[in-house]
Amino acid sequence: MKSKGEVVLAGATVAVSNTRSDSRRAYYFIIKHPECGTREFSAKSKTRRKQWVDKINYVINNLSQV
């Protein structure tokens, strides 16, 4: 597998996105960074999206304490 890029989490915020209505991929979330811009991701289910958002928030909070 090849890397498609990276997402900077230090200084970022993550939130559920309701802007897309694609029925095949309805569980979007976004990561916003003031310098790196906004990235949009999708999960396979509402539960998986919540797990991703919770874990990313956990990492962001830990990075802000360092």
N, CA, C and O atoms as CSV, one atom per row, in Angstrom:
chain,resi,resn,atom,element,x,y,z
A,1,MET,N,N,0.839,-1.189,0.000
A,1,MET,CA,C,0.000,0.000,0.000
A,1,MET,C,C,0.877,1.244,0.000
A,1,MET,O,O,1.936,1.277,0.627
A,2,LYS,N,N,0.428,2.241,-0.698
A,2,LYS,CA,C,1.142,3.507,-0.727
A,2,LYS,C,C,0.380,4.544,0.072
A,2,LYS,O,O,-0.851,4.570,0.074
A,3,SER,N,N,1.121,5.389,0.742
A,3,SER,CA,C,0.532,6.487,1.501
A,3,SER,C,C,-0.079,7.499,0.534
A,3,SER,O,O,0.496,7.801,-0.512
A,4,LYS,N,N,-1.243,8.015,0.896
A,4,LYS,CA,C,-1.906,9.021,0.064
A,4,LYS,C,C,-1.622,10.425,0.564
A,4,LYS,O,O,-2.032,11.401,-0.063
A,5,GLY,N,N,-0.922,10.538,1.690
A,5,GLY,CA,C,-0.609,11.842,2.245
A,5,GLY,C,C,-0.641,11.774,3.752
A,5,GLY,O,O,-0.597,10.695,4.342
A,6,GLU,N,N,-0.718,12.925,4.361
A,6,GLU,CA,C,-0.763,12.980,5.807
A,6,GLU,C,C,-1.742,14.044,6.253
A,6,GLU,O,O,-2.075,14.960,5.502
A,7,VAL,N,N,-2.194,13.911,7.475
A,7,VAL,CA,C,-3.112,14.878,8.060
A,7,VAL,C,C,-2.477,15.371,9.349
A,7,VAL,O,O,-2.196,14.579,10.248
A,8,VAL,N,N,-2.253,16.656,9.442
A,8,VAL,CA,C,-1.669,17.254,10.641
A,8,VAL,C,C,-2.780,17.416,11.669
A,8,VAL,O,O,-3.774,18.098,11.416
A,9,LEU,N,N,-2.607,16.783,12.839
A,9,LEU,CA,C,-3.631,16.853,13.881
A,9,LEU,C,C,-3.330,17.908,14.938
A,9,LEU,O,O,-4.252,18.437,15.559
A,10,ALA,N,N,-2.051,18.223,15.153
A,10,ALA,CA,C,-1.702,19.246,16.142
A,10,ALA,C,C,-2.300,20.583,15.706
A,10,ALA,O,O,-1.946,21.109,14.651
A,11,GLY,N,N,-3.196,21.126,16.509
A,11,GLY,CA,C,-3.846,22.391,16.182
A,11,GLY,C,C,-5.102,22.246,15.344
A,11,GLY,O,O,-5.702,23.245,14.948
A,12,ALA,N,N,-5.504,21.019,15.068
A,12,ALA,CA,C,-6.674,20.766,14.219
A,12,ALA,C,C,-7.940,20.587,15.057
A,12,ALA,O,O,-7.884,20.439,16.278
A,13,THR,N,N,-9.077,20.603,14.371
A,13,THR,CA,C,-10.365,20.267,14.976
A,13,THR,C,C,-11.034,19.226,14.091
A,13,THR,O,O,-10.778,19.156,12.889
A,14,VAL,N,N,-11.895,18.419,14.702
A,14,VAL,CA,C,-12.607,17.391,13.950
A,14,VAL,C,C,-14.093,17.522,14.262
A,14,VAL,O,O,-14.476,17.816,15.394
A,15,ALA,N,N,-14.923,17.299,13.248
A,15,ALA,CA,C,-16.371,17.423,13.440
A,15,ALA,C,C,-17.096,16.545,12.431
A,15,ALA,O,O,-16.565,16.218,11.370
A,16,VAL,N,N,-18.310,16.176,12.781
A,16,VAL,CA,C,-19.178,15.434,11.876
A,16,VAL,C,C,-19.626,16.384,10.772
A,16,VAL,O,O,-19.942,17.543,11.039
A,17,SER,N,N,-19.653,15.903,9.548
A,17,SER,CA,C,-20.074,16.696,8.406
A,17,SER,C,C,-21.420,16.201,7.889
A,17,SER,O,O,-21.597,15.009,7.633
A,18,ASN,N,N,-22.350,17.106,7.741
A,18,ASN,CA,C,-23.658,16.768,7.186
A,18,ASN,C,C,-23.867,17.410,5.824
A,18,ASN,O,O,-25.002,17.526,5.362
A,19,THR,N,N,-22.786,17.827,5.178
A,19,THR,CA,C,-22.902,18.548,3.914
A,19,THR,C,C,-23.055,17.642,2.709
A,19,THR,O,O,-23.469,18.104,1.646
A,20,ARG,N,N,-22.732,16.361,2.844
A,20,ARG,CA,C,-22.810,15.442,1.710
A,20,ARG,C,C,-24.017,14.539,1.865
A,20,ARG,O,O,-24.312,14.079,2.968
A,21,SER,N,N,-24.703,14.287,0.793
A,21,SER,CA,C,-25.889,13.427,0.856
A,21,SER,C,C,-25.736,12.161,0.010
A,21,SER,O,O,-26.722,11.499,-0.313
A,22,ASP,N,N,-24.514,11.838,-0.340
A,22,ASP,CA,C,-24.240,10.624,-1.113
A,22,ASP,C,C,-24.719,9.422,-0.308
A,22,ASP,O,O,-24.179,9.153,0.765
A,23,SER,N,N,-25.704,8.703,-0.793
A,23,SER,CA,C,-26.310,7.621,-0.027
A,23,SER,C,C,-25.346,6.458,0.221
A,23,SER,O,O,-25.505,5.729,1.201
A,24,ARG,N,N,-24.370,6.277,-0.632
A,24,ARG,CA,C,-23.421,5.179,-0.452
A,24,ARG,C,C,-22.414,5.470,0.662
A,24,ARG,O,O,-21.943,4.552,1.333
A,25,ARG,N,N,-22.092,6.725,0.853
A,25,ARG,CA,C,-21.121,7.132,1.864
A,25,ARG,C,C,-21.692,8.298,2.657
A,25,ARG,O,O,-21.283,9.445,2.479
A,26,ALA,N,N,-22.618,7.997,3.513
A,26,ALA,CA,C,-23.347,9.053,4.218
A,26,ALA,C,C,-22.705,9.468,5.537
A,26,ALA,O,O,-23.221,10.362,6.207
A,27,TYR,N,N,-21.608,8.853,5.925
A,27,TYR,CA,C,-21.054,9.094,7.259
A,27,TYR,C,C,-19.721,9.843,7.173
A,27,TYR,O,O,-18.653,9.286,7.430
A,28,TYR,N,N,-19.818,11.108,6.809
A,28,TYR,CA,C,-18.638,11.941,6.627
A,28,TYR,C,C,-18.240,12.647,7.907
A,28,TYR,O,O,-19.076,12.941,8.761
A,29,PHE,N,N,-16.931,12.918,8.027
A,29,PHE,CA,C,-16.427,13.801,9.067
A,29,PHE,C,C,-15.287,14.610,8.460
A,29,PHE,O,O,-14.675,14.204,7.472
A,30,ILE,N,N,-15.017,15.753,9.064
A,30,ILE,CA,C,-13.992,16.640,8.527
A,30,ILE,C,C,-12.953,16.950,9.604
A,30,ILE,O,O,-13.256,17.012,10.795
A,31,ILE,N,N,-11.735,17.139,9.146
A,31,ILE,CA,C,-10.652,17.600,10.002
A,31,ILE,C,C,-10.199,18.929,9.419
A,31,ILE,O,O,-9.811,19.012,8.254
A,32,LYS,N,N,-10.255,19.979,10.256
A,32,LYS,CA,C,-9.853,21.325,9.825
A,32,LYS,C,C,-8.577,21.730,10.545
A,32,LYS,O,O,-8.442,21.542,11.754
A,33,HIS,N,N,-7.653,22.283,9.792
A,33,HIS,CA,C,-6.407,22.798,10.360
A,33,HIS,C,C,-6.225,24.211,9.822
A,33,HIS,O,O,-6.411,24.447,8.629
A,34,PRO,N,N,-5.860,25.156,10.695
A,34,PRO,CA,C,-5.760,26.551,10.245
A,34,PRO,C,C,-4.741,26.783,9.130
A,34,PRO,O,O,-4.913,27.709,8.338
A,35,GLU,N,N,-3.697,25.977,9.045
A,35,GLU,CA,C,-2.681,26.167,8.011
A,35,GLU,C,C,-2.762,25.132,6.892
A,35,GLU,O,O,-2.386,25.414,5.754
A,36,CYS,N,N,-3.246,23.947,7.209
A,36,CYS,CA,C,-3.251,22.852,6.226
A,36,CYS,C,C,-4.588,22.672,5.520
A,36,CYS,O,O,-4.692,21.876,4.587
A,37,GLY,N,N,-5.613,23.404,5.956
A,37,GLY,CA,C,-6.904,23.320,5.291
A,37,GLY,C,C,-7.824,22.259,5.874
A,37,GLY,O,O,-7.631,21.785,6.994
A,38,THR,N,N,-8.825,21.905,5.089
A,38,THR,CA,C,-9.862,20.968,5.514
A,38,THR,C,C,-9.767,19.682,4.712
A,38,THR,O,O,-9.596,19.705,3.493
A,39,ARG,N,N,-9.879,18.571,5.406
A,39,ARG,CA,C,-9.903,17.254,4.766
A,39,ARG,C,C,-11.216,16.578,5.139
A,39,ARG,O,O,-11.668,16.667,6.280
A,40,GLU,N,N,-11.811,15.914,4.187
A,40,GLU,CA,C,-13.077,15.234,4.430
A,40,GLU,C,C,-12.866,13.721,4.297
A,40,GLU,O,O,-12.207,13.250,3.370
A,41,PHE,N,N,-13.436,12.978,5.239
A,41,PHE,CA,C,-13.309,11.524,5.277
A,41,PHE,C,C,-14.689,10.916,5.417
A,41,PHE,O,O,-15.636,11.594,5.814
A,42,SER,N,N,-14.805,9.630,5.088
A,42,SER,CA,C,-16.070,8.927,5.297
A,42,SER,C,C,-15.802,7.615,6.024
A,42,SER,O,O,-14.744,7.004,5.877
A,43,ALA,N,N,-16.776,7.208,6.800
A,43,ALA,CA,C,-16.718,5.935,7.518
A,43,ALA,C,C,-17.820,5.030,6.978
A,43,ALA,O,O,-18.716,5.487,6.268
A,44,LYS,N,N,-17.750,3.750,7.315
A,44,LYS,CA,C,-18.723,2.791,6.806
A,44,LYS,C,C,-20.045,2.811,7.550
A,44,LYS,O,O,-21.049,2.306,7.048
A,45,SER,N,N,-20.054,3.390,8.746
A,45,SER,CA,C,-21.290,3.431,9.531
A,45,SER,C,C,-21.240,4.609,10.495
A,45,SER,O,O,-20.190,5.216,10.708
A,46,LYS,N,N,-22.383,4.915,11.066
A,46,LYS,CA,C,-22.463,5.995,12.047
A,46,LYS,C,C,-21.605,5.672,13.274
A,46,LYS,O,O,-20.958,6.552,13.842
A,47,THR,N,N,-21.610,4.413,13.668
A,47,THR,CA,C,-20.819,3.988,14.819
A,47,THR,C,C,-19.326,4.138,14.542
A,47,THR,O,O,-18.583,4.641,15.385
A,48,ARG,N,N,-18.892,3.705,13.369
A,48,ARG,CA,C,-17.465,3.825,13.018
A,48,ARG,C,C,-17.050,5.287,12.917
A,48,ARG,O,O,-15.945,5.647,13.322
A,49,ARG,N,N,-17.928,6.133,12.380
A,49,ARG,CA,C,-17.615,7.560,12.310
A,49,ARG,C,C,-17.408,8.121,13.711
A,49,ARG,O,O,-16.460,8.871,13.945
A,50,LYS,N,N,-18.286,7.763,14.640
A,50,LYS,CA,C,-18.152,8.241,16.022
A,50,LYS,C,C,-16.841,7.759,16.629
A,50,LYS,O,O,-16.171,8.512,17.336
A,51,GLN,N,N,-16.472,6.515,16.358
A,51,GLN,CA,C,-15.206,5.991,16.868
A,51,GLN,C,C,-14.021,6.781,16.321
A,51,GLN,O,O,-13.101,7.121,17.064
A,52,TRP,N,N,-14.047,7.072,15.025
A,52,TRP,CA,C,-12.978,7.869,14.415
A,52,TRP,C,C,-12.913,9.261,15.032
A,52,TRP,O,O,-11.837,9.711,15.424
A,53,VAL,N,N,-14.038,9.940,15.121
A,53,VAL,CA,C,-14.076,11.303,15.662
A,53,VAL,C,C,-13.599,11.309,17.107
A,53,VAL,O,O,-12.810,12.172,17.492
A,54,ASP,N,N,-14.064,10.364,17.908
A,54,ASP,CA,C,-13.648,10.285,19.314
A,54,ASP,C,C,-12.141,10.058,19.433
A,54,ASP,O,O,-11.477,10.714,20.237
A,55,LYS,N,N,-11.603,9.140,18.646
A,55,LYS,CA,C,-10.170,8.840,18.724
A,55,LYS,C,C,-9.325,10.012,18.237
A,55,LYS,O,O,-8.293,10.321,18.832
A,56,ILE,N,N,-9.753,10.661,17.168
A,56,ILE,CA,C,-8.998,11.814,16.666
A,56,ILE,C,C,-9.036,12.941,17.685
A,56,ILE,O,O,-8.018,13.594,17.916
A,57,ASN,N,N,-10.190,13.185,18.300
A,57,ASN,CA,C,-10.265,14.194,19.364
A,57,ASN,C,C,-9.336,13.851,20.523
A,57,ASN,O,O,-8.700,14.736,21.095
A,58,TYR,N,N,-9.257,12.568,20.869
A,58,TYR,CA,C,-8.371,12.118,21.934
A,58,TYR,C,C,-6.910,12.457,21.589
A,58,TYR,O,O,-6.176,12.984,22.426
A,59,VAL,N,N,-6.504,12.153,20.369
A,59,VAL,CA,C,-5.135,12.436,19.936
A,59,VAL,C,C,-4.875,13.938,19.916
A,59,VAL,O,O,-3.827,14.389,20.379
A,60,ILE,N,N,-5.809,14.712,19.389
A,60,ILE,CA,C,-5.653,16.169,19.350
A,60,ILE,C,C,-5.494,16.730,20.758
A,60,ILE,O,O,-4.636,17.582,20.988
A,61,ASN,N,N,-6.302,16.266,21.693
A,61,ASN,CA,C,-6.200,16.736,23.081
A,61,ASN,C,C,-4.851,16.383,23.698
A,61,ASN,O,O,-4.261,17.196,24.410
A,62,ASN,N,N,-4.362,15.178,23.427
A,62,ASN,CA,C,-3.055,14.777,23.949
A,62,ASN,C,C,-1.935,15.604,23.331
A,62,ASN,O,O,-0.984,15.966,24.023
A,63,LEU,N,N,-2.032,15.908,22.045
A,63,LEU,CA,C,-1.013,16.724,21.387
A,63,LEU,C,C,-0.975,18.141,21.950
A,63,LEU,O,O,0.092,18.749,22.037
A,64,SER,N,N,-2.130,18.664,22.330
A,64,SER,CA,C,-2.177,20.038,22.862
A,64,SER,C,C,-1.553,20.126,24.249
A,64,SER,O,O,-1.186,21.215,24.689
A,65,GLN,N,N,-1.429,18.998,24.946
A,65,GLN,CA,C,-0.820,18.985,26.275
A,65,GLN,C,C,0.697,18.849,26.226
A,65,GLN,O,O,1.376,19.058,27.230
A,66,VAL,N,N,1.224,18.499,25.061
A,66,VAL,CA,C,2.677,18.292,24.919
A,66,VAL,C,C,3.372,19.608,24.690
A,66,VAL,O,O,4.594,19.644,24.547
